[in-house]
Amino acid sequence: MQTDWPELDGYDRKILEVLSEDGRISIADLARRIGLSKSPTQTRLRRLEHDGVITGYRALIDPIRLGLDHVAFVEVRLHDTREAALAAFNAAVAKIGEIEQVHLIAGKFDYLMKIRTRSMTEYRIVLAEKISTLPHVAGTSTYVAMQAVKEDAALGPLGNVT
């Protein structure tokens, strides 16, 4: 877990805000948007990448246009939550393409997953053949999403980041 947080000033936060909205922006346009010249903007951007604050750039793809409009959230309970069991579960989860997100949760269950498939039938196969067979799974509960009200990859205002 990261404990040595890099110092971020207002320019760094603005760079992150702009890039979270438009990762393809040119350095010249980014510099103009944050109020610095091109060279210091590029230096700051390279530092943010080097420090691991920016971990990469990617295209945001509309899954609905690809026919992937069935979203299920799955609570997963494990029968063993010791570190080795969690590590085995985490490694196995990383190999399942239908799983978009996985979060270790403090609560009545151990993990919350977001799973995207083409249909309920396809989801049932993923649940039965992939999720239920993951290491240490004791049980699952599924919640099917009817509509995505807000799905945003942008971080939003970073005023609380120092």
C-alpha positions in Angstrom: 0.0 0.0 0.0 1.3 3.4 -1.0 2.3 5.6 2.0 4.7 8.1 0.5 2.2 10.3 -1.4 3.7 12.7 -3.9 3.3 16.4 -3.3 0.7 17.8 -5.7 0.2 21.5 -6.2 -2.6 23.3 -8.0 -1.0 22.8 -11.4 -0.6 19.0 -10.9 -4.2 18.7 -9.8 -5.4 20.7 -12.8 -3.3 18.4 -15.1 -5.0 15.4 -13.6 -8.5 16.9 -13.9 -7.9 17.8 -17.6 -6.4 14.5 -18.5 -9.2 12.6 -16.7 -11.6 14.3 -19.1 -9.4 14.2 -22.2 -6.5 11.8 -22.2 -5.7 12.7 -25.8 -5.1 16.4 -25.3 -1.9 17.7 -26.8 0.8 19.1 -24.5 0.2 22.6 -26.0 -3.5 22.5 -25.3 -2.9 21.0 -21.8 -0.4 23.8 -21.0 -2.9 26.4 -22.2 -5.7 24.9 -20.1 -3.6 24.9 -16.9 -1.9 28.2 -17.4 1.7 27.1 -17.8 4.0 27.0 -20.8 4.6 23.8 -22.7 8.0 22.8 -21.2 7.0 22.9 -17.5 3.7 21.2 -18.3 5.6 18.4 -20.0 8.0 18.1 -17.1 5.1 17.9 -14.6 3.3 15.3 -16.7 6.4 13.1 -16.9 6.9 13.4 -13.1 3.2 12.4 -12.5 3.8 9.4 -14.8 7.1 8.5 -13.2 5.7 8.8 -9.7 2.8 6.4 -10.6 0.1 9.0 -10.2 -0.8 8.6 -13.8 -0.7 4.9 -14.5 -1.7 4.9 -18.2 -3.9 6.1 -20.9 -6.8 4.2 -22.6 -9.8 4.5 -24.7 -13.2 4.5 -23.0 -15.4 2.1 -24.9 -19.2 2.0 -24.8 -20.0 -1.5 -23.8 -23.7 -1.1 -24.7 -22.7 -0.6 -28.4 -20.8 -3.9 -28.2 -23.8 -5.7 -26.9 -22.5 -6.0 -23.3 -25.5 -4.5 -21.6 -26.1 -7.0 -18.8 -24.5 -5.7 -15.5 -24.6 -7.6 -12.3 -23.1 -6.7 -8.9 -22.1 -9.8 -6.9 -21.4 -10.0 -3.2 -18.9 -12.8 -2.6 -18.3 -14.4 0.8 -15.2 -16.5 1.3 -14.8 -19.3 3.8 -11.2 -18.3 4.5 -10.0 -14.7 4.7 -6.4 -15.2 5.8 -3.9 -13.4 3.6 -2.9 -16.5 1.5 -6.6 -17.1 0.7 -7.2 -13.5 -0.3 -4.1 -13.6 -2.5 -5.2 -16.8 -4.2 -8.7 -15.3 -4.8 -7.3 -12.0 -6.1 -5.0 -13.8 -8.6 -7.8 -16.0 -9.9 -10.2 -13.0 -10.3 -7.7 -11.1 -12.4 -8.0 -13.8 -15.1 -11.8 -13.5 -15.6 -12.5 -11.0 -18.4 -16.2 -10.5 -17.6 -15.3 -9.1 -14.2 -14.9 -5.3 -14.6 -14.2 -4.4 -11.0 -13.5 -6.2 -7.7 -13.3 -4.5 -4.3 -12.4 -6.1 -0.9 -15.2 -4.9 1.4 -15.4 -4.5 5.2 -18.9 -5.7 6.0 -21.2 -8.7 5.8 -19.5 -10.1 2.7 -15.8 -10.1 1.6 -15.8 -8.8 -2.1 -18.1 -6.8 -4.3 -17.7 -7.5 -8.1 -19.1 -5.7 -11.1 -19.6 -8.2 -13.9 -20.6 -7.3 -17.5 -22.0 -9.9 -20.0 -24.3 -9.9 -23.0 -27.3 -11.6 -21.3 -28.6 -13.2 -18.1 -27.9 -16.6 -19.7 -24.3 -15.7 -20.3 -24.1 -14.3 -16.7 -25.4 -17.5 -15.3 -22.7 -19.4 -17.1 -20.0 -17.0 -15.8 -21.4 -17.3 -12.3 -21.6 -21.1 -12.3 -18.3 -21.9 -14.2 -16.0 -19.1 -13.2 -17.1 -17.1 -10.1 -18.4 -20.0 -8.0 -15.3 -22.0 -8.7 -12.9 -19.3 -7.5 -10.7 -20.3 -4.6 -12.3 -20.1 -1.2 -15.8 -19.0 -2.3 -18.4 -19.9 0.2 -21.4 -18.1 -1.4 -22.5 -15.3 -3.7 -25.5 -12.9 -3.9 -26.3 -11.2 -7.3 -27.9 -7.8 -7.9 -28.8 -7.0 -11.5 -28.5 -3.4 -12.6 -31.5 -2.1 -14.5 -29.8 1.2 -15.6 -26.5 2.9 -15.2 -27.3 6.3 -13.8 -23.7 7.5 -13.4 -20.6 5.8 -14.7 -17.8 8.3 -15.0 -14.1 7.5 -15.3 -13.2 11.2 -14.6 -12.0 11.9 -11.1 -13.8 15.2 -10.8 -12.4 18.1 -8.7 -9.2 17.3 -6.9 -9.4 20.2 -4.4 -9.1 17.8 -1.5 -5.8 16.3 -2.8 -2.7 17.9 -1.3 
